[in-house]
Amino acid sequence: MIKKVIATGAIAGVMMSSPLVGEAALGDHTLKQGMWDKDVHQLQQQLKDKGYFHYTETTGFYGDITAASVKDFQKRNGLKVDGIAGKRTAEALLQSSLGKSNILQQGSKGYAVSGLQSELKDQGFYNYTVDGIYGPVTVNAVKAFQKAKGIAVDGLTGPQTIKALYGENGVRVKTEVESSAPAQKASAPVKAASTDQKQGKTVSVEATAYTADCDGCSGVTANGTNLKANPDVKVIAVDPDVIPLNSQVYVEGYGYAVAADKGGAIQGNRIDVFYSSKQKATEWGRKNVKVTILDK
C-alpha cells in the first residue's frame, strides 16, 4: 500500500515516467532504459507498427518492454544488440519503413523522420532541429539532397532517396557532393516543437502529494509499477472524469508526468503527485496549480 502524505485515500494504478530530456530531439540523442519523454512515444509507435512492441499502448516510458523490443529489432536488423536506441537504430527503422514501400512526406512524424533528419544533417543538407516532424524545412533539405544526387526532386523520401542516402547495403558512402553541399535554410521555417511549448488543455486543480516510503508499503501499484525500485518516476493520481487516465501532463511546479493513477479521495479538480521521500512529499504540501493535458 502506498502512503498518503497530505491527502487521504488509497492510490490505484500508476504508469511510470521521468523528466523530459531538455532540448535534445529524437534521433539526435540516445534513448535508453529509465527515460521518459515524447521521443520514447515515437520510438514505441514505430516499433509497434513493425510488430516489435507488444504493449497495449505507447507509454513514453523506456522500461523493460521497450528495451526488449529494441533488442529484438536490433537483432533482426543486424545491429548491436544493447537495447539502446541511438542514431543507427533510428536509421534502421527509417530504412525498414521504406522497405515496405512506405513514403515519408510532409506531415509524417516519428522516429523514422528523426533518423532521416539526422542523416541529412550529417551530410550537410539539414541544419535545423531534429524534431521528428517532416515539415517545410525537411522538404527543402530532401529536395536539395535529391538535386545534389541527380535523382527526382520531389521532396518525398522513398526507396530511391533512401538508397542514395545509405547506399545499396544501407551503408552511406561519402562523395564529393557531401563536402561541398551547403546546408539548406528555409526562408520561413516552421518553429520546431520544444519542451518549453506546453500545448493542450489546461485545468486548475488542488494538488497534494503521496509517497511509497513507509513501513508496510509495498510500493507496487495496481499496474505493477514498483515505485521503490524506480524512485525518480513522475506520476500523478487523477479523477479520470477531469484528466483522462494515461494522458501526458505538465504540472506546474512538478514537471512532466503521466496521469495513470486514481484514488478514492481524488475527485473533481484534485490530483496527487508522487515523491520518493516523505520529506519531499511533505514539502510539496497542499497547493493550487495548473495542469496542462498535453496534445499528442
C-alpha positions in Angstrom: 0.0 0.0 0.0 1.3 3.5 -0.9 1.4 6.0 1.9 -0.7 9.2 1.6 1.2 12.1 3.0 -1.1 15.1 2.6 -4.4 13.9 1.1 -6.2 10.7 2.0 -7.2 7.6 0.0 -5.6 4.6 -1.5 -3.7 5.0 -4.7 -4.6 2.7 -7.6 -2.7 2.1 -10.9 0.3 4.1 -12.0 2.3 4.3 -15.2 6.0 5.3 -15.0 7.7 8.4 -16.1 10.7 10.7 -15.5 11.6 14.2 -16.7 11.8 15.1 -20.3 15.2 15.4 -21.8 15.9 19.1 -22.2 16.3 20.4 -25.7 17.5 17.1 -27.3 15.4 15.8 -30.1 14.6 12.3 -31.2 17.3 10.8 -33.5 19.7 13.4 -32.2 20.2 11.9 -28.8 20.3 8.4 -27.4 17.2 6.9 -25.8 17.7 4.2 -23.1 16.1 2.4 -20.2 14.8 4.6 -17.4 14.0 7.6 -19.7 10.6 9.1 -20.3 9.7 11.7 -22.9 7.7 12.3 -26.1 10.6 10.8 -28.2 10.1 7.4 -26.5 6.5 7.5 -27.5 7.6 7.9 -31.1 10.1 5.0 -30.8 7.5 2.8 -29.3 5.0 3.6 -32.0 7.5 2.8 -34.7 8.3 -0.5 -33.1 4.6 -1.2 -32.6 3.9 -0.5 -36.3 6.5 -3.1 -37.2 5.4 -5.7 -34.7 8.1 -5.4 -32.2 6.4 -3.5 -29.4 3.6 -5.6 -27.9 2.3 -3.5 -25.1 -1.3 -2.3 -25.4 -0.4 1.3 -25.9 2.7 3.6 -26.1 3.5 5.0 -22.6 6.6 7.2 -23.2 8.5 5.3 -20.5 11.6 3.3 -21.6 11.2 0.3 -19.5 11.9 -3.5 -19.8 9.3 -4.0 -22.5 10.7 -1.2 -24.7 14.3 -2.3 -24.1 13.3 -5.9 -25.1 11.5 -4.6 -28.2 14.6 -2.6 -29.3 16.8 -5.6 -28.8 14.5 -7.7 -30.9 14.6 -5.1 -33.7 18.3 -4.7 -33.4 18.9 -8.5 -33.6 16.7 -8.9 -36.6 18.3 -6.0 -38.4 22.0 -6.8 -37.8 22.6 -4.0 -35.3 24.5 -4.1 -32.0 22.0 -5.7 -29.6 22.2 -3.5 -26.5 18.6 -2.3 -26.1 19.7 1.3 -26.5 18.1 3.4 -29.3 20.7 5.6 -30.8 21.2 7.0 -34.3 21.8 3.7 -36.0 18.6 2.3 -34.7 16.7 5.3 -35.9 18.3 4.9 -39.3 17.4 1.2 -39.4 13.8 2.0 -38.5 13.7 4.5 -41.4 15.1 2.0 -43.9 12.8 -0.8 -42.7 9.8 1.6 -43.1 10.7 2.4 -46.6 11.5 -1.2 -47.4 7.7 -1.8 -47.0 7.1 0.8 -49.7 6.1 3.5 -47.3 6.9 7.0 -48.3 7.9 9.8 -45.8 6.5 13.1 -46.8 5.4 16.4 -45.5 3.2 15.7 -42.4 4.9 12.5 -41.5 6.1 12.3 -37.9 8.1 9.9 -35.7 11.4 8.2 -35.1 12.0 7.4 -38.8 11.7 11.1 -39.7 14.2 11.9 -37.0 16.6 9.4 -38.4 16.2 11.0 -41.9 16.8 14.5 -40.5 19.9 13.3 -38.5 21.4 11.7 -41.6 20.7 14.7 -43.8 22.2 16.9 -41.1 25.4 14.8 -41.1 25.6 15.1 -44.9 25.3 18.9 -44.7 21.8 19.3 -46.1 19.8 20.0 -42.9 20.7 22.5 -40.2 17.6 22.7 -38.3 16.3 20.9 -35.1 16.0 17.2 -35.4 12.4 17.0 -34.2 10.8 14.1 -36.0 8.4 16.3 -37.9 8.5 16.3 -41.7 7.8 20.0 -42.3 8.8 22.6 -44.9 12.5 22.6 -43.7 12.8 18.9 -44.1 11.1 19.0 -47.5 13.7 21.6 -48.7 16.5 19.6 -47.3 15.4 16.5 -49.1 15.0 18.4 -52.3 18.5 19.8 -52.0 19.8 16.3 -51.4 17.9 14.9 -54.3 19.2 17.6 -56.6 22.8 17.0 -55.5 22.4 13.3 -56.1 20.8 13.7 -59.5 17.5 12.0 -58.6 13.9 13.1 -59.0 13.4 16.3 -57.0 10.0 15.9 -55.3 10.8 16.4 -51.6 9.5 12.9 -50.8 11.6 10.2 -49.1 11.0 7.0 -50.9 13.2 3.9 -51.9 15.2 5.9 -54.4 16.1 8.7 -51.9 16.9 6.2 -49.1 19.1 4.3 -51.5 21.0 7.5 -52.3 21.2 8.2 -48.5 22.5 4.9 -47.4 23.7 3.0 -50.5 22.8 -0.4 -51.7 23.6 -2.2 -48.4 22.4 0.6 -46.1 25.9 2.0 -45.6 26.4 5.5 -46.6 29.4 6.2 -48.9 30.7 9.7 -48.9 31.0 11.6 -52.2 32.5 14.9 -53.3 29.0 16.3 -53.2 28.8 15.9 -49.5 31.8 18.0 -48.8 30.6 20.9 -51.0 26.8 20.8 -50.5 25.7 23.8 -48.4 23.1 23.3 -45.6 19.7 24.4 -46.8 17.8 27.1 -44.9 14.1 27.7 -45.3 13.1 31.3 -45.8 10.3 30.9 -43.3 10.8 27.7 -41.3 8.1 26.3 -39.1 9.0 26.7 -35.5 10.1 23.4 -34.1 8.4 21.9 -31.0 10.3 22.2 -27.8 9.9 21.2 -24.2 9.1 24.8 -23.4 5.9 24.6 -25.5 3.3 23.1 -23.3 0.3 22.9 -25.6 -3.0 21.4 -24.6 -6.0 21.9 -22.4 -5.2 23.5 -19.0 -7.1 23.0 -15.8 -6.7 24.4 -12.3 -6.5 21.8 -9.6 -5.7 21.4 -5.9 -2.6 19.3 -5.6 -1.3 17.2 -2.7 1.4 14.5 -2.5 2.0 10.9 -1.7 4.9 8.5 -1.2 5.8 4.8 -1.1 8.4 5.4 1.6 6.6 4.0 4.6 6.5 0.8 6.8 4.3 -1.8 5.3 4.0 -0.1 1.9 4.8 -2.4 -0.9 5.3 0.4 -3.3 3.8 -1.7 -6.1 0.8 -0.2 -7.7 -2.2 -1.8 -9.4 -0.4 -1.5 -12.7 2.6 -3.4 -11.4 4.9 -0.4 -11.1 7.5 -0.7 -8.4 7.9 2.8 -7.1 10.6 1.8 -4.6 12.7 0.3 -7.5 12.0 3.4 -9.6 12.2 6.3 -7.2 12.7 9.0 -9.9 9.5 8.4 -11.8 6.9 11.2 -12.1 3.3 10.1 -11.9 0.1 11.7 -10.7 -3.2 10.4 -9.5 -6.3 12.0 -11.1 -10.1 11.9 -11.4 -10.4 10.3 -14.9 -13.6 12.5 -15.5 -11.4 15.6 -15.3 -8.0 14.3 -16.6 -8.1 11.2 -18.7 -6.0 8.3 -17.4 -2.7 7.6 -19.3 -2.6 11.2 -20.7 0.6 13.0 -20.7 0.5 16.1 -18.5 2.6 19.0 -17.4 2.1 20.0 -13.7 3.1 23.5 -12.7 5.9 23.2 -10.2 6.3 19.4 -10.7 7.0 18.9 -14.4 6.1 16.3 -17.0 4.3 13.2 -15.8 1.7 10.6 -16.7 -1.8 10.7 -15.4 -2.2 7.0 -14.9 -3.4 6.7 -11.3 -6.5 7.4 -9.3 -7.6 7.3 -5.7 -10.7 7.4 -3.6 -10.0 10.9 -2.3 -9.0 12.2 -5.7 -12.3 13.5 -7.1 -13.0 16.5 -9.2 -10.2 19.0 -9.7 -7.8 17.2 -7.4 -4.5 15.5 -8.1 -1.8 13.7 -6.1 1.9 14.0 -7.2 4.3 11.2 -6.3 7.6 11.8 -4.5 10.0 9.1 -3.4 10.6 10.6 0.1 8.3 11.7 2.9 10.3 14.9 3.2 9.7 16.0 -0.4 6.1 15.0 -0.3 5.6 17.0 2.9 7.4 20.0 1.4 5.0 19.9 -1.5 2.1 20.4 0.9 -1.3 21.4 -0.5 -1.4 24.0 -3.3 -3.4 25.1 -6.2 -1.6 24.5 -9.5 -2.3 24.4 -13.2 -2.2 21.1 -15.1 -1.8 21.0 -18.9 -3.1 17.9 -20.6 -0.6 17.7 -23.4 -1.7 17.3 -27.0 -0.4 14.1 -28.6 
